[in-house]
Amino acid sequence: MADEIIINPDDGLNIEISSGLNKALKPFNTIFLNEKPAGQLSPDEVRAMALQWLEAAEAAEQDAMVVAEMTQGLGIDLQTAGAFVASLRHRRSKP
């Protein structure tokens, strides 16, 4: 069993990835958290994860723009704008 990696939020989080080949010449990627190996993934798993990160980044920026327009542009209260964005997030999570 791998050693448990404990991350102190006050120390920040550094995520890195490296590529490698095993003895059978199959590709793999090693994920490092704060310079400690956290596990290995296939290139396909890394690509899927990367796409999820990009989608999450885009969604966060869109959420911020929607809330800003609703509260600053339309004068809607933050609680209502937050509920609306939560509803959008719920719809986003459905296939």
Kinemage of the C-alpha trace (Angstrom):
@kinemage 1
@onewidth
@group {chain A} dominant
@subgroup {mainchain}
@vectorlist {calphas} color= white
{ca met a 1} P 0.000 0.000 0.000
{ca ala a 2} L 1.289 3.460 -0.897
{ca asp a 3} L 2.180 5.991 1.762
{ca glu a 4} L -0.592 8.422 2.548
{ca ile a 5} L 0.033 11.917 1.254
{ca ile a 6} L -1.099 14.624 3.642
{ca ile a 7} L -1.483 18.107 2.235
{ca asn a 8} L -1.588 21.111 4.535
{ca pro a 9} L -3.752 23.765 2.845
{ca asp a 10} L -1.540 26.490 4.334
{ca asp a 11} L 1.447 25.099 2.410
{ca gly a 12} L -0.288 25.301 -0.956
{ca leu a 13} L -0.589 22.530 -3.484
{ca asn a 14} L 1.839 21.777 -6.268
{ca ile a 15} L 0.622 19.229 -8.827
{ca glu a 16} L 3.061 17.950 -11.431
{ca ile a 17} L 3.040 15.140 -13.952
{ca ser a 18} L 5.808 13.269 -15.699
{ca ser a 19} L 5.879 10.723 -18.488
{ca gly a 20} L 7.522 7.330 -18.499
{ca leu a 21} L 7.702 3.882 -20.043
{ca asn a 22} L 7.575 0.557 -18.273
{ca lys a 23} L 9.757 -2.448 -19.153
{ca ala a 24} L 7.193 -3.561 -21.739
{ca leu a 25} L 7.550 -0.097 -23.368
{ca lys a 26} L 4.009 0.867 -22.368
{ca pro a 27} L 3.536 4.574 -21.603
{ca phe a 28} L 2.419 5.848 -18.220
{ca asn a 29} L 2.299 9.132 -16.331
{ca thr a 30} L 3.254 9.699 -12.718
{ca ile a 31} L 1.341 12.307 -10.734
{ca phe a 32} L 3.244 14.199 -8.020
{ca leu a 33} L 1.615 16.168 -5.196
{ca asn a 34} L 4.039 18.551 -3.532
{ca glu a 35} L 6.938 16.646 -5.111
{ca lys a 36} L 5.782 13.264 -3.736
{ca pro a 37} L 4.582 10.525 -6.113
{ca ala a 38} L 0.817 10.136 -5.727
{ca gly a 39} L 0.112 7.505 -8.359
{ca gln a 40} L 0.299 6.535 -11.980
{ca leu a 41} L -2.236 6.952 -14.766
{ca ser a 42} L -2.389 5.938 -18.389
{ca pro a 43} L -2.053 8.683 -21.011
{ca asp a 44} L -5.781 8.254 -21.798
{ca glu a 45} L -6.671 8.776 -18.126
{ca val a 46} L -4.482 11.894 -18.025
{ca arg a 47} L -6.154 13.284 -21.162
{ca ala a 48} L -9.609 12.687 -19.671
{ca met a 49} L -8.555 14.373 -16.434
{ca ala a 50} L -7.061 17.319 -18.322
{ca leu a 51} L -10.330 17.806 -20.200
{ca gln a 52} L -12.242 17.765 -16.898
{ca trp a 53} L -9.903 20.447 -15.500
{ca leu a 54} L -10.393 22.638 -18.577
{ca glu a 55} L -14.165 22.203 -18.415
{ca ala a 56} L -14.182 23.045 -14.697
{ca ala a 57} L -12.076 26.173 -15.287
{ca glu a 58} L -14.443 27.341 -18.021
{ca ala a 59} L -17.493 26.622 -15.858
{ca ala a 60} L -16.011 28.612 -12.945
{ca glu a 61} L -15.420 31.640 -15.172
{ca gln a 62} L -18.910 31.379 -16.652
{ca asp a 63} L -20.444 31.094 -13.168
{ca ala a 64} L -18.598 34.222 -12.064
{ca met a 65} L -19.777 36.172 -15.119
{ca val a 66} L -23.387 35.072 -14.641
{ca val a 67} L -23.394 36.048 -10.953
{ca ala a 68} L -21.731 39.400 -11.724
{ca glu a 69} L -24.280 40.210 -14.438
{ca met a 70} L -27.204 39.122 -12.307
{ca thr a 71} L -26.095 41.061 -9.205
{ca gln a 72} L -24.331 44.085 -10.685
{ca gly a 73} L -26.060 44.376 -14.042
{ca leu a 74} L -29.616 43.371 -13.189
{ca gly a 75} L -29.644 44.171 -9.462
{ca ile a 76} L -30.679 40.653 -8.407
{ca asp a 77} L -29.694 39.692 -4.872
{ca leu a 78} L -26.707 37.402 -4.365
{ca gln a 79} L -28.785 34.615 -2.808
{ca thr a 80} L -31.035 34.377 -5.890
{ca ala a 81} L -28.068 34.593 -8.255
{ca gly a 82} L -26.294 31.874 -6.266
{ca ala a 83} L -29.362 29.629 -6.416
{ca phe a 84} L -29.574 30.155 -10.175
{ca val a 85} L -25.905 29.235 -10.667
{ca ala a 86} L -26.355 26.174 -8.428
{ca ser a 87} L -29.227 25.106 -10.685
{ca leu a 88} L -26.999 25.561 -13.753
{ca arg a 89} L -24.295 23.448 -12.113
{ca his a 90} L -26.843 20.728 -11.471
{ca arg a 91} L -27.927 20.783 -15.129
{ca arg a 92} L -24.258 20.728 -16.245
{ca ser a 93} L -23.654 17.560 -14.258
{ca lys a 94} L -26.378 15.663 -16.122
{ca pro a 95} L -25.412 13.800 -19.309
